[in-house]
Amino acid sequence: MKSLKITIEKNTDADKLKEILLQIKGVDSVDIIDEENPESELKKAFNKTKEQFKKGDYETVVNDIFDILTKNNSKK
């Protein structure tokens, strides 16, 4: 899997941008990451796990949570 990181300005409507990007052929998913509020990212990761567990995608769940936790620790 390949990913693309896009940094947006503070006044940008992130949800609208997400809708637009999801309409592009080849875009599988779009995640909004708020680096100023890492706790919300952890909540999103846990909310996403339910669907991933149904699919048996355990490795991605662990990797997502690990990435969030290690990214937060590197800022301190």
Secondary structure by P-SEA (a helix, b strand, c coil): cbbbbbbbccccaaaaaaaaaaacccccbbbbbccccaaaaaaaaaaaaaaaaaacaaaaaaaaaaaaaaaaaaac
